């Protein structure tokens, strides 16, 4: 049985997924004929094509390509990452996180949880120093506590844990669900926030450098305080034109390395490299965050700032490629799904309140053995 479809839909699906016909001809030998409208695919072939291009098969039945938009505000500002339409990977990740958030909101209501008082309490004109101090107090993880960590990558792990303990769902993943063939592109987005007073959620693109992930988490916390959901691509070096992103970046920098404290410990007579390394160890952040703060102090000009930034970025990327950047924390189910969510979801499923198939979908797993292994790790089975 062949299915009559508009060839335009097939072209759209390929473009949307970032694929070309030549790359798929081995799997779909008749694809050129489908694209030319000379032959219609069978239903099974169309289902396989939809799966390969990560497209809902219903879209391929439409008379013309749909216009897809992000379901949350778009705060991406970098010109070279701007895209005409969101990738299916980004869309699917947002949709999955929205499902997780909806589930956890109902779970929180069922257990009588109170709304989180800090969500939406800030405005983008609020004092940056005061707001960073407020976030730090709620999270309970200021720079003095970070000093106790063995490294800044360990500080990132602890940062995530403290944010999770404060009631915010935090998820770090470089892939869509558990599909290792669908790697998320940090050039498209670095993270997003889904604001809710019972189940606020922060997603961090785990394909990004771990240095960038710490700043993304701090930036997204500012979004939670603003009550502003959205997709972001900003990093520590950016000074965005958009008011919300400019303020969130300023709060994130102040949260990670308070400017007054940086000024106290900055050694003007020392070499820049020495200051970067020493202050990074002191604040347990990446040298990129420290570089931004030294620039904020007015101690270096833009040329030195950008030259040093590119050097440090290359150094950090090489360090991570050699395996010294963070261990397997980012590959675990708990990191991808978030400790708060996974504990609630596993407990609810074992109690019979949530269907196993629903739990498997939200956790991004397929095997029962994986579920029970996670339950054992959590001490719930």
N, C-alpha and C positions, 0 to 999 in steps of 0.2 A: 504494500500500500504506500503510494507516494503522496507527499503532502505539498499542496500548492502554496508557495510562499513568495513574497516579494524579494528578489535578489538584493534589493537595497538593504533589507534587514540583515542579510548575511554580511554584507560589506560593513554595516554599522557595528555588528557584533565583533568582527575582527578588529576594527579600529578601536573600539571601546576596550578590548582586552590587550591592545598593544601587540597584536599578532599580524602576520601576513600570510597570504594564501600559500606561498611557496613552502613555508615552514610546516604546513599542515597537509600538503599533498600526499605525503606517504601514508598518513592516517586516513585521509579522505581523497582517494584518487580521482573522484568525480567532482571535486570541489570547483575546479575551473568552469565546468559545465553548469553547476548550480549558480555560480556567480554571474554567468552570462545569461541565465534564464533558459538555457537549452534543455535542462533536465532538472526535475524536482527530486529532492532526497526522500528516502523512505522515512517513516516515523522513527524507526530505530536510529537511522543515521542522523536525523535531526536532533534527537535526544543526545546522542554522543557529541554532536557539534556544540550543542548548548552547554553541555558539561565541560567541554574543552575550553570554551570561551567564557565560562563562568557567567552565563546568561540564562535568565529564567526563560524556559521554553515558550511561555505565554507571550513574551515580547516578540518572539520570532513569528508569531501568528498575526501580529498587528498589520494594518494596512501601510503604516509608515513608522520609522524609528521614533521611539519616545524621547522626550527631553528629560534627562535625569538631572536632578539637582540634589545637593547635599541636604539631608534632613535637619541639619543644625547650621547656625551661622558660620560663615567662612572668614576667618581672620588671617588667612595666608596673605603675605605681603611681598615676598621675594619674587621679583619679575621673572627670573629664570626657572622658577618652579610653578608658575601659574599655568593651569591647564584649562582647556575649553570645557572639559567635563571631568568629573571625578572618576578614578579607576574603579573597576569592580572590586578590587581588593580593599580599597578604602571604604567603599559603600558597604560591602559585606561585613567589614569589621565594625563599622558603626552600628549596623542593624543587629549584629550579634550582641554587642555591648548594650544596646537598648533593650534587648530581650532579657539579658542578665540583670539590668537595672530594674526593669519591670517586675521580674521575679523577686528580687531582693526587697523592693519596696513593699510588696505584698507580705513577704516573710517578716519584715520589720513591723508592719502594722499588726500582723497576727500575734507577735510577741510583745506588743505594747511599747515599742521603742518610741522615744520622744524625738521630735524634729531637732536637727542640729542647729543650734542658735546662731552659729557664725555664718551660715550660708546666706549670701546676698546682703550682708551688712555693710559692705563698702561701696564707695563711689570712686570713679577714676580721678576725681579731684582731691581725694583724701591724701593726707601727708604720708609720703612713702615710708619714712623711718618709723612712724607710729604704726602703720599697717603691717610692716614686716615684723615689728616687735609683737604685735597681737597674734599674727600667724605663728610665730615662733613659740609663744606662750601656750597656745592651744595645742600645737603639735608636740611640744615638750622636747624639742631637739634643736637647741641653739648651737652656735659654733663652739662654745665651751664643751658641750657634750660630744660634739664631733671629734674634738681633740683626743678623746679616749679611744677612738677607732684606730685600727692598725694602718689603714690606708684610706684614700678618698673613695675607692671603689667599695670598701667595706662600709664607709660612711653612707654611701648611696643605699646599700642594702638596709641599713638601720633607719635611714630617712624614710624609705618606703614603709618599713614596719611601723614607725611612729605615725605616719599619715594614716595607715590602715587602722591602727589602734584608735585614732581619733574619730573613726566612723566613716572614713572615705574609702570607697572601693578603688584599689589601685591595681592596674593590670599592665604588665610589660611583656610585649611579644613582638618578634620580628616576622611572624608569619600569620596568615589568616587561620584562625582556629588552631588545628594541629597539622595543617597541610604544609609540609616542608617545601612543596613545589610552588607555593604562593608567598613569596617573600615580599614584605612590605618595603616600599621605597621611601627612605628618609628625605629624598629630594622632593617628594610629593607632600609629605606631612611629617611632623615630628611627634604630634600627639593630638589629643582632643579631650574635651571636658563635657560631661553630661551633668548639668546641674539639677539637683533635687534635694529637698531639705531632709529626706529620710535616707536616700541612697545616692549621694553625689558620687560620680565616677570619673576617674582620671585614667586615660589610656596613654601609654608611652610607647612609641615605636622602638622596639628592641633592636631593629637593624641599625639604628643610629649609634654613634659612639657613646660609650658610657659616660664620657665627659659631658656630652650634650644631654644625656638623659637626666642628669641631676638638675641641670638648669631648666629642662622642660617640666620636671615635676614641680619645681619652685614656681615657675611661671603659671602652671595650671592651678596651683593652690590659690594664686591671686585671682584667677578666673572664678574659682569656687566662692571666694569672699565677695567678688563682684556680683555673683549670681548670673554669670554670663557663659552659657554653653558655647562651644565653638571648636573648629579645627584650626590648629596653629602650625606654623613652620618656622617660628622665630628661634633664635639662638642668642647666646650671651653677647655676641658682637653687634647685634642689630640695634638700631635706634629707629624704630618704625615711625612712619608719619601718622598712622592711625592712633587715636588717643588711647583706646583700650589697651592695645598691644604695647605702646610706649610705657604706660603706667605699669602694666603687668611685668614687663621686662625690668623696670626700675625696682619694683618690689622684690622680684626674684633675686636680683643682684644684691640688694640690701639684706635680704633674708640669708643668703649664703655667705656674704662677706660684708658686714656692716662697715660703711665708709669711714666712720670715725675711728673704728678699731684698726682698719687697714692703715689709716694715716698715722696712728700711733706706732705701728710696727714696721712701717715702710722705712727703708734705709736709703736716703737720697744719694749718698756717696758710693753705694754699692752698685755693681753691674745689674742691668735689668734681669738677666738670666738668674742671677743669685737671688734677687728679690722674688722672682716668680716661684722658684723652687722652695724657698724658705716660707713664703706666705701660703703656698699651696699646702705645705705640710702643717702649718699652723691652723689653717681653717678647714683642712681636710676637704678641699674642693680641687677641681682641675686647675691647671695653670691658665686655662682660657678664661675662667671666671676671675682669677686674680689679675690677669692682663686687663680685662674690662675695668676693674676697680682702680687700677693704677692710672688708666686713661681718664677715668672719672675724676681722679684727684688732680688731673692736669699736669702730671709728671712726664708724660710722653706726648708727642704730636701724632697726628693721624698716620703719617708715613711709617714711623717706627711701629705704631700700633698694628697696622695691617701687615707689615713685613714680618713682625714677630708672631702675629696670629697664624699666618700660613706655615711658618716654621714649626710652631707648637702643634698645630693640627696634624701635620705630617708625622711628627714624632709620636703623638698619642695614637694615631692610627696604626703605625708600625708596631707600637707596644702591644696593642690589642691583637694584631695579627699574629704576634709571637706567643699569645696565650697568657700574657701577664696582666690582663685587664679585668678579670672578674670571676673566673671559675664557671661552674655550670649552673649557677643560680638562675640565669636568664633562660635556661633550657628546661626548667622544671614546670610541671603543670601548675604548681602553686603560684609561680611568678606570672605565668601567662594569664591565669584566671583571677588571681588575687586571693590572698589568704582568707580574708573576711568572707568573700563569696563562697569559696570552695568548702570552708568548714560548715557554713550554713546549708549549702546545697547537699553535701554528703549526709549531714545529720538528718535533714528533712527527708531525703530519699530513703535512708535506712529506717526511718520512722513510718514510712508508707505515705507521707503527705505529698511527695513529688514522684512522678513516674520516672522509672529508670531511663526511658528513652528521652524524656525531656532533660534530665540531668546530663545524660551523655552528650546531647546536642549543645547545651550551654557550656559544658566542660571541654568540648572538642575532642572527645574520646570515643572509641568504638568497642573496646573490649571490656567485658565485665571484670576480668582480672586486674585491669588498670584501675578501675574504680575501687575495688576492694584493697588494692595495694595503697591507694591514696587514703582510704578510710583508716587503714592500719597505721599509716604515717601520722595521721591526725589523732590517733588514739581513740577512734570511734568504732573500731571493729576488732 
